[in-house]
C-alpha cells in the first residue's frame, strides 16, 4: 500500500505525519487489496479568523475508489472522524 500525504496552505510537523501513517497502517486489517491511499490535509476559511482543519482520504482499491472528507478544529480529530 502506497501512502501519499499532501498538505495545503500549511507545513505539517513530523508528529502529525507520523500520526496519520500510524492510523493508516490499520487499514490493511479491514481490506487487504488497498493499492494506494491519498490523504489531503487542508486549512479551510483562511481568509476569515476561523480556520477549520479538513482531512480528505481517498482509497484506491482495484475497480473502486472510496473518498471521505471531514472537518473540525484539529487535524487529528478530522482524520479520526474521516477514518471511522
C-alpha positions, -999 to +999 in steps of 0.1 A: +000+000+000+014+033-011+006+063+012+007+099-002+002+127+023-002+163+010-008+194+029-025+225+015-018+260+029+005+249+057+035+228+065+028+197+086+051+188+115+066+153+119+042+144+147+011+149+125+026+129+096+035+101+119+000+101+135-016+098+100+008+070+089+002+051+121-036+052+117-034+042+081-014+011+088-046-003+105-065-002+072-048-034+060-067-053+086-100-042+070-092-047+034-060-064+021-062-051-015-057-014-009-033-002-035-029+035-027-041+060-001-041+097-007-045+120+023-051+157+019-048+179+050-061+214+043-068+247+062-102+260+053-115+295+057-080+310+058-094+344+048-116+346+079-104+343+115-119+308+119-096+281+105-112+247+101-089+217+096-101+195+068-090+159+062-097+141+029-089+104+024-091+087-010-086+049-011-077+032-043-089-004-044-090-024-077-122-014-095-131+010-067-122+044-052-135+055-018-135+091-008-143+108+025-140+143+038-143+156+073-136+189+090-132+200+127-110+222+148-080+198+148-064+177+121-063+147+144-100+148+151-108+154+114-087+125+103-101+102+130-137+110+121-130+105+084-113+072+090-143+060+111 
